[in-house]
Amino acid sequence: MMLRRSERNILYALSALSLSLLLSGCGPIPDGFMLAREELPSTEDRLAGIYVTKEYIEPELPTLRSDLRGDIAAVYPDSERIYGTIRGVTGSRVDGGSMDTVDGDSHVSFPGLHGFGIYHLRMPEDGADYVTCDPVFSDVHYEVTDEADSVSGSLYVTADQPQRYYFHSIYQQEDGQIYLLPGQGISSDSLAEGASLSHDVSASVEQTENGETVTQSDRFSITIIAKHAPAATELLCMNQDHEILARFSAEELEALFQLEEPALAPVPGTAYLLLCQRTAAGGDRYQVSDPSCEYLKYLTEEGDGILRTSEIRLVWQEP
């Protein structure tokens, strides 16, 4: 089912793009390439999300041991698990295939790591499932089928800049504890405007319910999309004669977005809204919203190469 943030069409053709897998050393990969779904090792713990970092997770160093003959050998840790904490989920419970995204900081934290993710968390205190994501994601969808529950989302990043991301699978134990397994990464010297790449992960767990064996599958997918960062933003209220009735600056829109419940009421007589954005690359973007549009959605620069989708509810005046 589609979230409040609707599917965003990519308006530009994909340009030539060369990607390389950081860990496997693959050669050039074409635009829009989707990484093969990562089938995770069999485990009794449930796959609960994908966590994205821009930093490589250094593996734990082995310890050196010597035997009775004096031979020295490196002994590697039995597990690469990095245990984390659920900071609190304030979004909607999974109910008939619906979900909400939640604004705020990341819902999970891992010691020494900074990142963001999409999650399907089970809270042991009430036994409820919550499907949610960190606010940097857009176009988030939750879907229930006979085969699996799946969550997907898009991450918009600044075009024409070096990009590097690592995707780590999150598991949740029966007692509610979560942990991360270090995953693989992808990088590009320069993602062109409109270029995209995806990472997909899935896993299944068998459970016994009423004497029958039931297979529960979870899938998570993240698509990274490159767009030019906006350098200037202005919203115009236009009447039926295409005359400007009012203007909202980028600062005024940001102030509205920071409200607990962001909303904007176009001035009386507004036939449509025209969002004008000048990009850092020198191009112009225009977006028209008429009274059939419930939300104004546009990209703003989040920092560190991330573009945020700002979303403001539109409260249209009665004609």
N, C-alpha and C positions, 0 to 999 in steps of 0.2 A: 504494500500500500504506500502511496506517495505521501511524503511529509508535507508540512506547511511550506517548506522551501521547495518549490516546484522544479521540475527538470529544466535546466538551462541549456539552450541550443548553442553549439559552437558555430559561430558565423564565419569563421575563416578556415580556408583549406589548410590541411596539415602540411607544413614545410619539411624539407629534408632534415632529418635528425639522426645523430649518431649517439647511441647509448652504449655503455659498457657495464657489465656486471662487475661490481667491485670484488666480489669474492671468487667468482669463477673465471674471470678474465676473458669473457666472450668478446667477439669482434663487433662491428657495427650492427645495429638493429634498426629497422625502419620505423617511421613515424607510427604512433598509435599502437605500437607493439604491446600485446598483453602477455605478461609473464605466465608461464604454465602454472596452473594451480598447484600450490604447495600442499601435498598430502602429508599431514603430520604423523609422527610415529604413534603407534597404538598406545593408548593410555586410558586409565579409568577416569582421569580428570577431564572435565568438559572444556572444549575450546570456547573462550569467552570474549575474544576480540583481537584486534590488531593495534599495536602501539607503534608510532612512527617517531624516529629520532633523526637528527641531522648528524649525530656523532656515532662513530663506530664503537661498539661495546667490546672492550678488550677482554679476551678470555682469561679466566683465572689461571695463574701460573701453576705449573706442576711442582710437586715437592720431590726432592731427591732422597732416595733411600739406598742403603747398601745392605747386601746380604752377608752371610757368614764368611763368604769367600772374598769379600771386599769389593765385589762388583757393584757399581752404582747404576741405578735405573731411575728414570723420571716417572713419577706416578701422577696421573692426571685426575682431577676431581671427578667423582661419580656423576655429578649433576651440574648443569649450567644454569639452574634455576635462580632467578633473581626475584625474591618475594617482595610484594608491594602492599599498599594499603588502599582500600576504597575510601575516598574522602567523604562520600555521601552522595546519594543519587536523589535528585529532587524532581526528576522527570516523571512521565506517566508510566504506569505499569503496562506491561503487554496485555492487551485486552481486545480480543477479536482481530488481531493483526494491525492494531494502531499503535502509534508511538509519538512522542514529542522529542524535539531536541531541547537541550538545556543550555542556557548561557552561563558563563562563569569560568572558573579555572578548570583544569583537567580533573575529571572525576576519579582518577587513580594517580598514585605516585609511587615511584620506585627510587630507592636511595641512589643518589648520584646521577640520575637521569632526568633530562628535560625533553618532553615530547607531548604527543597528543594522539588520540585514538578514537575508534568506534567500539562499542561494547554491547554485550548481552549478558548482564550480570544477574545473579540470583542472590537475593538477600536472605541470609539464614534466619534473621529475626522474624520475618513475616512470610517466608517461603515464596515471595513474589518474584517474578522476572521483570527486569527493567532493560529496555533496549534504548540506548542513548549514545551521544557522541559529544566530543569537545567542540566548542563554538567555532573553531577554524574551519570546520567542514561545512560543505554545501551539498545540495541535491541529494540529501540522505533519504534512503528508501529502506523499508522493512517489509519483507515478503515471507509468507508462510505457504509452503507447499507440502504435498505428501512426502516428498523426499527430504526436505530440510527447511530450517529457518535461515534466512539470509539477510544480511545487512550490507548496504553499499553506500559509499559517499565520495564526494569529490573534494580535492584540495587544490585551490588555485594558487599558483606561484608566479613570481615575476619573470616575464619572458626575457630572453637574450641575456641571461645571467647564469653563471655556473650553479648547478643544483646537485645536491647529494642527499639521499634519503635511505634510511634503513628500516625494514619492516620486521617487527617482532611479534610473535604469537603470544597471546595471553591465555592462560588456563585458569580455571577455578576448581578448587577441590570441593569435596562434599561438605566440608565444614565452613565453606564460604571464603577461605583464604585464596588469594590470587597470586600467580607468579608469572614471570616473563621468561621465554626462551629466546636467546639472541638469534636473529634471523639474517637474511641476506639483504644486500643493498644494491642500489642502482645510482648511476651518476651521469651527468651530461655537462660538457663544457658550456653549452648555451642552448637552452630550450627555446625554440622559435615560437612566435605568437600562434596560439591555437594548437600546438603540439600536445599530445597526451600520452601517458603510459599508465599501466595498471598493474596492481599486484592482488592476487587472489589466494585465499587460504581456506581449507575446509578440513573437518575431522568429524568422526562419528563415535558415539559411545553406546554400548548395549546396556539396557536396563531391564529389570524384571518387574512387570506390573500385572497384578492379578494372575500370577502364574504364567504369564506370557512374556516372551522376550521382545522388547521394543527397541528399535534403533533410533537414537536421536542424533541428527546431523546438524551442524552449524557451519555456515559459510560467511566469510567477510571479504569485501572487495573495496579497494581504494584506488581511485583514478586521480592522477596528478595532471592538471591542465595548466598550461602556460598562457598568461595574458599580460599585456603591457600595463604597468601600474598607472593609475590616474594621477595626473599632476594638478588638475583643477576640476572642481565639480560644482555645478549650479543647477538648481531645480526651478523651472519656470511654470507658473500657472497661466494657461492660455485660454482665451474665450473662443467662441465659435468663429469669430472673424480672424483668428490667429494673432490676436493682440495680447501682449504681456500684461497680466493683471497683478502679479506679485512674483517676487524672487526669493528663493531660499539659498543661502550660501552653504558651502561645505561645512563650516563651523556650526551653523544653525541646524543642519541635518544631523551632525554628529551629536549635538546636544539632545536632540530628540531621540536618537538611537540609544543614548545612555540612560534614558528613563527606564523605570522598572517595566512599564508596558509602552514601548515606543509607538506613537500614533501621530498622524499629521492630518489636519483638516484643511483641504484646499479652500481658498477664499470663495465666497459666493460668486456664481457666474462662471466658474472654471469648467470648461468643456473637456480639457485633457491636461495632463502634466507632461512636460518635456524635460527630461534629464539630459544635461549636456556635460560631457566629460572630455577634457583634453588629456591625452595620454603622455607619458614621459617620452615616448618615441615621436611625439609631434602630431599624432593623428587625433581625430575626433570621434567620439562615440555619442549616439543619440538613442534615447529610449523613450517611447511614448506609453503613457498609462491613462486609460480612460475610466469612466465610472464602473466598468465591469471588473477592474483590477482591485483586488482586496489588499495587496501589499506592493510597496515600492522596494525593489531589490536592486542593489548595485554593489560594485566592488570598491573597496577602500584598502589602503595599504596598512597592513598589520605590523610590518617590520620583519627583519630577518628573512626577507624573500617571500613572505607569505602575504596573500591577498585575502581579506575577509569579505564575506558577503553580508553587507548591512541590510537589514530588513525592517521596514517601518509600516505599520498598519495604516491604511488610508481610510479616513472617515469622510465620505463624500456628503456634501450638503444636499438636501432635498431640492429638486428644481422648482 
